Amino acid sequence: MAPSQAGSSSRLTSLDGLRGIAVLAVLVSHAGERVFPLIDHINTQWFQMGQFGVTLFFLISGFVIPMTAERRTLRMFWTARVLRLFPLYLVALATAGVLTAVGIWHRADDLTVGQWLLNTTMLQGLLAQPNAMTVAWSLTWEMLFYLVMSVLLCLRINRHSAALALVALTLANVDAVRPLLGSTGWYPLWWMFMAQLFTGTVLFRHMQGRLSGTTALGVSAYYVVTALHVTWSYMGGHPSAAHGTWGFIPMSSAWIAAILVFGAWYVTRDRRMPRALVWTGTVSYSVYLVHPLVMDLGRPLGGAAPVVVDGKTTVALYFVASLGLAWVSHTYVEKPAMRLARRLTTRPERRDTRRDAGPSLVETTRMPFVPALVPTRPADRARPLALAGRTAE
């Protein structure tokens, strides 16, 4: 195998391993909140594992989405994204609806038909509507990020990632002052989630050679300061337990740990990850959507989850059932959708497709003062494109 191919392959598997870490953190968090008091105590007092996992997912998305967006037309990009996210999401949502109708899944008992239908768009959170599946809130931010990236591509400012991250972080800091003025709300968190996505994009630009290490470190340091400021402004006046998992210590530690872990992955990204983590990362989207269906079976709305034998046994059953069903959904829902996406978005070789598909986003967004997307070295040229092809899945 050529060196460039080997480097690309190890980077792909290490990225899947990072996804595995993220989804396992979410699994442990949600299992503990339901039936394991020790994990629940850690979540509310010291380290919010679910937020750590989701933040890691946001950083990963910010890193990989520019690869898929900037080498395709806008139509191709959205075709790939829709087929990547929606088939499994709609299957999971329909399953939740059926389980709710037969009376064994109660997390969405109070939703109206209109709210269920709105949930099919993944945009319910932007309209202040409840999520039928609690984990869907993060998918709303994924969709919003795709929309923002599309606008940036059309305006030809998509490569100014450091500036975009700094703007989002600054808006989070400005909005975080509002509690001192007697105002309430969660707007800084909105900006913070977007900043997490763009911080991942900053490291992608550094990998491309478009940003210096000093700039990338500077943005990351500003991210840490903002995480502390936002969480303290909105949560610092409340004991962690009184404010639930949104306390200052558990939230700030989760956000900061995520950027540290992501940074550690970035500097060691050509090293191989354990196979178990890579496999878990490969099915991570399925795990993320399937596990609430498993963990909330028979749980009354606002009530405690049923315990089988004891907390440890229940957590073990949660993991086995979630990972097993995730493999099934990944095999029979995700993979067919990804194959269809590749067929619809892969351009035929040895022919000029520009008249059929239109100019690529790389071509339409290139500025006179910005170098080409692909580095000039052959080894570096192969890696981002190979990684983009995989992460599009």
C-alpha positions in Angstrom: 0.0 0.0 0.0 1.3 3.4 -0.9 2.3 5.7 2.0 -0.5 8.2 1.2 -3.1 5.4 1.2 -1.8 4.0 4.5 -1.9 7.4 6.1 -5.4 8.0 4.9 -6.6 4.6 6.0 -5.3 5.0 9.6 -6.7 8.4 9.8 -10.1 7.1 8.7 -10.1 4.4 11.4 -8.9 6.7 14.1 -11.7 9.1 13.3 -14.2 6.2 13.7 -12.5 5.4 17.0 -13.1 9.0 18.1 -16.8 8.6 17.2 -16.7 5.4 19.3 -15.5 7.3 22.3 -18.2 9.9 21.8 -21.1 7.5 21.6 -19.9 5.4 24.5 -19.9 8.5 26.6 -23.5 9.2 25.7 -24.5 5.6 26.4 -22.8 5.6 29.8 -24.4 9.0 30.6 -27.9 8.0 29.7 -27.7 4.6 31.3 -26.4 6.1 34.5 -29.1 8.8 34.6 -31.7 6.1 34.5 -30.6 3.3 36.8 -27.1 3.8 38.2 -26.8 6.4 41.0 -23.0 6.7 40.9 -22.9 7.7 37.2 -25.9 10.0 37.8 -23.9 11.7 40.7 -20.9 12.1 38.4 -23.1 13.6 35.7 -24.7 16.2 38.0 -21.7 17.0 40.1 -18.5 16.7 38.2 -18.6 15.7 34.5 -21.5 15.6 32.1 -20.6 12.6 30.0 -23.5 13.1 27.5 -22.4 16.7 26.8 -18.8 15.5 26.4 -19.9 13.0 23.8 -22.2 15.3 21.9 -19.5 18.1 21.9 -17.0 15.6 20.5 -19.5 14.7 17.7 -19.9 18.4 17.0 -16.1 18.9 16.7 -15.9 15.8 14.4 -18.7 17.2 12.2 -17.0 20.6 12.0 -13.8 18.8 10.9 -15.3 16.6 8.2 -18.2 18.5 6.7 -16.0 21.0 4.8 -14.4 18.0 3.1 -17.6 16.8 1.7 -19.2 20.2 0.9 -16.3 21.9 -0.8 -15.6 19.2 -3.4 -19.3 18.8 -4.5 -22.1 20.8 -5.9 -24.7 22.0 -3.4 -27.2 19.5 -4.8 -24.7 16.6 -4.4 -23.8 17.7 -0.9 -27.4 17.8 0.3 -28.3 14.6 -1.4 -25.5 12.9 0.5 -26.4 14.5 3.8 -30.1 13.8 3.6 -29.5 10.1 2.7 -27.0 9.8 5.5 -29.2 11.2 8.3 -32.8 10.9 7.4 -33.5 7.2 6.6 -32.4 5.9 9.9 -33.8 8.9 11.8 -37.2 8.4 10.2 -37.1 4.7 11.0 -36.2 5.4 14.6 -38.9 8.1 14.8 -41.5 5.8 13.3 -40.5 3.1 15.8 -40.9 5.5 18.7 -44.4 6.4 17.3 -45.4 2.8 17.2 -44.1 2.0 20.7 -45.9 5.1 22.0 -49.1 4.1 20.3 -49.1 0.6 21.9 -48.3 2.1 25.3 -44.8 0.8 26.1 -42.8 3.9 25.3 -43.9 7.1 27.1 -41.2 9.7 26.4 -43.5 11.5 23.8 -46.9 10.8 25.3 -47.7 14.5 25.5 -46.8 15.4 21.9 -49.5 16.4 19.4 -49.8 14.9 15.9 -48.5 18.2 14.5 -45.4 18.1 16.8 -44.7 14.5 15.7 -44.9 15.6 12.1 -42.6 18.6 12.8 -40.1 16.2 14.3 -39.6 14.5 10.9 -37.8 17.7 9.7 -35.1 17.6 12.4 -35.7 21.4 12.8 -38.2 21.3 15.7 -35.7 22.7 18.1 -35.4 25.9 16.1 -39.1 26.4 16.4 -39.0 25.8 20.2 -41.0 22.6 19.8 -40.3 19.4 21.9 -38.3 16.5 20.6 -40.1 13.2 20.2 -36.7 11.6 20.9 -34.5 13.5 23.3 -31.3 12.9 21.4 -32.7 14.6 18.3 -31.8 18.1 19.7 -28.2 17.6 18.5 -29.4 16.7 15.0 -31.1 20.0 14.8 -27.7 21.7 15.2 -26.2 19.4 12.6 -28.9 20.5 10.1 -28.4 24.1 11.0 -24.7 23.8 10.5 -25.3 22.3 7.0 -27.6 25.3 6.2 -25.0 27.8 7.5 -22.2 26.1 5.5 -24.3 26.2 2.4 -24.9 29.9 2.8 -21.1 30.5 3.4 -20.3 28.5 0.3 -22.6 30.6 -1.8 -21.1 33.8 -0.3 -17.6 32.4 -0.9 -16.5 32.9 2.7 -16.6 29.3 3.8 -12.8 29.1 4.2 -12.6 31.8 6.9 -13.1 29.2 9.6 -11.0 31.0 12.3 -13.0 34.2 11.9 -16.3 32.3 11.9 -15.4 30.4 15.1 -14.3 33.6 16.8 -17.5 35.3 15.8 -19.6 32.5 17.3 -17.5 32.4 20.5 -17.7 36.1 20.9 -21.5 36.1 20.5 -21.7 33.4 23.1 -19.6 35.6 25.5 -21.7 38.7 24.8 -25.0 36.8 25.4 -23.6 35.3 28.5 -23.6 38.7 30.1 -27.4 38.8 30.0 -27.9 37.0 33.3 -26.0 39.8 35.0 -28.6 42.2 33.5 -31.5 40.2 34.9 -32.3 38.5 31.6 -32.8 34.7 31.2 -32.6 32.2 28.4 -30.2 29.8 26.8 -29.0 31.8 23.8 -25.2 31.6 24.7 -25.6 27.8 24.5 -26.9 28.2 21.0 -23.9 30.2 20.0 -21.6 27.8 21.9 -22.9 24.7 20.0 -22.2 26.5 16.7 -18.8 27.5 17.9 -18.0 23.9 18.7 -18.8 23.0 15.1 -16.6 25.8 13.7 -13.8 25.0 16.1 -13.6 21.6 14.5 -13.5 23.3 11.1 -10.5 25.4 12.3 -8.4 22.2 12.8 -9.4 21.0 9.3 -8.1 24.2 7.9 -4.9 23.7 9.8 -4.5 20.2 8.4 -4.9 21.7 4.9 -2.1 24.2 5.7 -4.5 27.2 5.5 -4.1 28.2 9.1 -1.1 28.4 11.3 -0.7 26.3 14.4 -0.7 29.5 16.5 -4.1 30.5 15.1 -5.5 27.0 15.7 -4.2 27.1 19.3 -5.5 30.6 19.8 -9.0 29.7 18.7 -8.9 26.6 20.9 -7.8 28.7 23.9 -10.6 31.2 23.3 -13.0 28.2 23.2 -11.8 27.1 26.7 -12.2 30.6 28.1 -15.7 30.9 26.5 -16.7 27.5 27.9 -15.8 28.7 31.4 -17.5 32.1 31.0 -20.7 30.8 29.5 -21.2 28.0 32.0 -20.3 30.3 34.9 -22.6 33.1 33.8 -25.6 30.8 33.3 -24.9 28.1 35.9 -22.3 29.3 38.3 -24.8 30.7 40.8 -26.5 27.3 41.2 -25.2 24.2 43.0 -24.6 21.5 40.4 -27.2 19.2 41.8 -29.8 21.9 42.0 -29.2 22.8 38.4 -29.1 19.2 37.2 -26.7 18.1 34.6 -26.4 21.8 33.4 -24.3 22.8 36.4 -21.1 24.9 36.0 -18.7 22.1 36.9 -20.1 19.2 35.0 -20.8 21.3 31.9 -17.6 23.2 31.7 -15.5 20.1 32.4 -17.3 18.3 29.6 -16.9 21.0 27.0 -13.2 21.5 27.9 -12.5 17.7 28.0 -14.0 17.4 24.5 -11.7 19.9 22.9 -8.7 18.3 24.7 -9.6 14.8 23.5 -10.2 16.1 20.0 -6.9 17.9 20.0 -5.1 14.8 21.2 -6.7 12.8 18.4 -5.7 15.5 15.9 -2.0 15.4 16.8 -2.0 11.5 16.8 -4.5 11.0 14.0 -2.3 8.7 11.9 -2.2 6.1 14.7 -4.5 3.2 14.8 -7.4 3.0 17.3 -8.5 -0.2 19.1 -10.8 -2.3 16.8 -13.6 -2.3 19.3 -13.7 1.5 19.3 -13.5 1.7 15.6 -16.4 -0.7 15.2 -18.5 1.2 17.7 -17.7 4.4 15.9 -18.8 2.9 12.6 -22.2 2.1 14.0 -22.3 5.2 16.3 -25.2 7.0 14.5 -27.3 3.9 14.9 -26.3 3.6 18.5 -27.2 7.2 19.1 -30.7 6.9 17.7 -31.5 3.4 18.9 -30.4 3.5 22.6 -33.2 5.9 23.8 -35.8 3.4 22.4 -34.2 0.6 24.4 -33.5 2.5 27.6 -37.0 4.1 27.9 -39.1 1.0 27.3 -41.7 0.9 30.0 -40.5 4.1 31.6 -43.3 6.4 32.7 -43.1 10.0 31.5 -41.2 11.8 34.2 -40.8 8.6 36.2 -38.0 6.1 36.9 -36.8 3.5 34.5 -37.6 -0.1 35.3 -34.6 -2.1 36.8 -33.9 -5.7 35.8 -32.3 -7.5 38.8 -30.0 -4.5 39.7 -28.5 -1.4 38.3 -25.4 -3.1 36.9 -27.4 -5.8 35.2 -29.7 -3.2 33.7 -26.9 -1.2 32.3 -25.3 -4.3 30.8 -28.6 -5.2 29.1 -28.9 -1.6 27.9 -25.5 -1.9 26.2 -26.0 -5.3 24.7 -29.4 -4.4 23.3 -28.4 -1.0 22.0 -25.2 -2.2 20.3 -27.0 -5.3 18.9 -29.9 -3.3 17.5 -27.5 -0.7 16.2 -25.7 -3.3 14.2 -29.0 -4.4 12.6 -30.1 -0.8 11.8 -26.6 0.0 10.4 -26.6 -3.1 8.2 -30.1 -2.9 6.9 -30.9 0.9 7.0 -27.7 2.9 7.0 -25.6 0.9 4.6 -28.3 0.7 1.8 -28.9 4.5 2.1 -25.1 5.2 1.9 -24.8 3.0 -1.2 -27.6 5.0 -2.8 -26.0 8.2 -1.8 -22.7 7.1 -3.5 -24.5 6.2 -6.7 -26.3 9.5 -6.8 -23.3 11.7 -5.9 -20.4 10.0 -7.6 -19.5 11.5 -11.0 -18.8 9.2 -13.9 -15.2 8.9 -14.8 -13.6 9.9 -18.1 -16.3 12.4 -19.1 -16.9 16.0 -18.4 -19.9 16.3 -16.1 -19.8 20.0 -15.6 -22.7 20.6 -18.0 -24.7 18.0 -16.2 -23.9 18.7 -12.5 -22.7 22.3 -12.6 -19.5 23.6 -11.3 -18.2 22.1 -8.0 -18.3 24.1 -4.9 -14.5 24.1 -4.8 -14.5 25.9 -8.1 -17.4 28.3 -7.5 -16.1 29.3 -4.1 -12.4 29.8 -4.9 -11.2 33.3 -4.4 -8.2 34.9 -6.1 -6.3 35.3 -2.8 -7.1 31.8 -1.5 -5.0 28.8 -2.7 -6.7 25.7 -4.1 -8.4 23.3 -1.7 -6.1 20.4 -2.3 -2.4 20.7 -1.2 0.1 20.4 -3.9 2.1 17.5 -2.4 0.8 14.2 -3.9 0.7 12.5 -0.4 -1.3 15.3 1.1 -3.6 15.5 -2.0 -4.8 11.9 -1.5 -5.5 12.2 2.2 -8.2 14.9 2.5 -10.1 13.5 -0.6 -10.0 9.9 0.7 -11.2 11.1 4.1 -13.9 13.2 2.5 -15.2 10.2 0.6 -15.4 8.1 3.8 -16.9 10.8 6.0 -19.6 11.5 3.5 -21.0 8.2 4.5 
